[in-house]
């Protein structure tokens, strides 16, 4: 079974690579970002990789400021 879009690096990525990369397909073949987004979802389904969520690029744990952390530790 072949996939109808061109892959970004010219070859089908491994499932591990696809899970970590934001873009799997060559951007030059799309006229709009909406078309690219739909094709990216199809590519992830084709590779049996979970779809990216809107918060995929956000760090799951809150970041702490080192200066505030030492002040918080001194509070009773």
Rosetta silent file (secondary structure, phi, psi, omega in degrees, C-alpha in Angstrom):
SEQUENCE: XXXXXXXXXXXXXXXXXXXXXXXXXXXXXXXXXXXXXXXXXXXXXXXXXXXXXXXXXXXXXXXXXXXXXXXXXXXX
SCORE:     score description
SCORE:     0.000 S_00000001
   1 L     0.000  131.303 -179.948    0.000    0.000    0.000 S_00000001
   2 L  -106.915  158.347  179.035    1.397    3.391   -0.957 S_00000001
   3 L  -106.267  138.532 -170.006    0.728    6.789    0.543 S_00000001
   4 L   -81.888   -2.094  179.810   -0.255    9.578   -1.874 S_00000001
   5 L  -111.561  158.486  178.160    1.851   12.385   -0.341 S_00000001
   6 L   -84.208  133.855  177.184    5.612   12.995   -0.369 S_00000001
   7 E   -75.326  153.522 -174.935    7.386   12.407    2.930 S_00000001
   8 L   -59.145  -45.911 -176.725    9.501   15.241    4.335 S_00000001
   9 L   -99.451   12.798  178.158   12.864   13.454    4.110 S_00000001
  10 L    86.316   -8.130 -179.769   11.999   11.425    1.016 S_00000001
  11 L  -137.869  153.331  178.724   11.404    8.216    2.957 S_00000001
  12 L   -64.272  126.543  179.376    8.694    6.904    5.244 S_00000001
  13 L   -72.956  156.096  174.244    9.622    7.723    8.864 S_00000001
  14 L   -71.464  158.550  177.752    9.704    5.028   11.496 S_00000001
  15 H   -56.388  -35.531  179.092    6.813    5.071   13.986 S_00000001
  16 H   -66.620  -43.037  177.276    9.191    6.375   16.681 S_00000001
  17 H   -63.893  -42.609 -178.172   10.341    9.265   14.460 S_00000001
  18 H   -64.748  -33.203 -179.764    6.755   10.044   13.477 S_00000001
  19 H   -69.172  -27.482 -176.166    5.642   10.183   17.104 S_00000001
  20 H   -99.776  -17.786 -178.038    8.237   12.862   17.919 S_00000001
  21 L   -91.952  143.611  178.448    8.177   15.006   14.775 S_00000001
  22 L   -78.783  -41.270 -177.965    5.596   17.720   14.217 S_00000001
  23 L  -117.027  125.818 -179.856    5.712   17.614   10.394 S_00000001
  24 L  -104.415  -22.957 -172.724    5.997   14.351    8.489 S_00000001
  25 E  -110.027  153.793  178.373    5.159   15.540    4.977 S_00000001
  26 L   -67.113  123.072 -174.950    6.877   17.904    2.529 S_00000001
  27 H   -68.391  -24.021 -174.400    5.219   21.332    2.899 S_00000001
  28 H   -67.399  -15.062 -177.332    5.738   22.336   -0.753 S_00000001
  29 H   -90.336    1.704 -178.117    2.956   20.041   -1.971 S_00000001
  30 L  -115.638  143.066  178.895    0.177   21.861   -0.092 S_00000001
  31 L   -87.776  -32.324 -178.994   -1.573   25.096   -0.980 S_00000001
  32 L  -130.221  159.994  177.414   -2.976   25.836    2.491 S_00000001
  33 H   -68.477  -29.205  177.810   -2.037   24.973    6.051 S_00000001
  34 H   -64.831  -42.147  177.083   -5.466   23.360    6.476 S_00000001
  35 H   -61.517  -41.658  179.937   -4.693   20.921    3.632 S_00000001
  36 H   -65.368  -40.860 -179.203   -1.350   20.110    5.238 S_00000001
  37 H   -61.876  -43.956  178.995   -2.959   19.543    8.626 S_00000001
  38 H   -63.768  -43.024  179.475   -5.479   17.075    7.170 S_00000001
  39 H   -65.908  -37.616  177.503   -2.738   15.236    5.272 S_00000001
  40 H   -62.290  -40.980  177.784   -0.542   15.081    8.401 S_00000001
  41 H   -63.891  -40.926  177.741   -3.431   13.443   10.298 S_00000001
  42 H   -64.137  -38.817  179.494   -3.870   10.934    7.463 S_00000001
  43 H   -64.688  -40.723  179.137   -0.129   10.204    7.508 S_00000001
  44 H   -67.028  -37.942  176.227   -0.203    9.506   11.246 S_00000001
  45 H   -65.934  -40.692  178.621   -3.183    7.181   10.791 S_00000001
  46 H   -59.937  -39.778 -179.841   -1.350    5.461    7.925 S_00000001
  47 H   -85.841   -3.764 -178.160    1.676    4.893   10.192 S_00000001
  48 L    60.658   45.411  179.916   -0.568    3.905   13.130 S_00000001
  49 L  -115.238  141.836  178.847    0.902    6.711   15.253 S_00000001
  50 L   -57.295  143.534  177.207   -1.177    8.802   17.700 S_00000001
  51 L   -69.315  149.498  177.742   -2.420   12.118   16.335 S_00000001
  52 L   -77.729  141.015  177.716   -0.774   15.287   17.684 S_00000001
  53 L   -97.288  168.006 -178.788   -2.850   17.336   20.083 S_00000001
  54 L   -64.089  -27.948 -178.898   -2.971   21.117   20.311 S_00000001
  55 L  -101.520   21.764 -176.965   -0.873   21.047   23.488 S_00000001
  56 L   -63.569  -28.292 -178.301    1.714   18.562   22.211 S_00000001
  57 L   -89.459   -4.248 -179.538    4.495   21.173   22.326 S_00000001
  58 L   -87.315  144.918  177.533    3.759   22.284   25.885 S_00000001
  59 L   -71.962  131.959 -174.145    5.717   20.920   28.806 S_00000001
  60 L   -70.978  -22.255 -179.669    3.387   18.717   30.933 S_00000001
  61 L  -108.675  148.072  179.954    4.676   19.953   34.294 S_00000001
  62 L   -66.813  143.598  176.926    4.707   23.569   35.444 S_00000001
  63 L   -83.783  143.740  177.815    8.037   25.344   35.243 S_00000001
  64 L  -113.651  146.951  176.804    9.376   26.831   38.432 S_00000001
  65 L   -89.506  126.139 -174.624   11.444   29.942   38.814 S_00000001
  66 H   -62.473  -29.867  179.619   14.547   29.160   40.855 S_00000001
  67 H   -72.250  -38.551  178.397   14.383   32.507   42.700 S_00000001
  68 H   -73.442  -29.183 -178.109   10.784   31.940   43.798 S_00000001
  69 H   -65.256  -42.153 -179.628   11.467   28.356   44.773 S_00000001
  70 H   -69.507  -33.333  178.361   14.011   29.321   47.467 S_00000001
  71 H   -69.809  -37.140  178.936   11.637   31.984   48.823 S_00000001
  72 H   -66.540  -32.912 -178.647    8.793   29.454   49.006 S_00000001
  73 H   -70.973  -25.334 -178.033   10.946   27.029   50.984 S_00000001
  74 H   -84.765  -13.641  179.805   11.619   29.650   53.670 S_00000001
  75 L   -70.879  142.585 -179.936    7.941   30.358   54.327 S_00000001
  76 L   -75.110    0.000    0.000    6.545   28.708   57.468 S_00000001
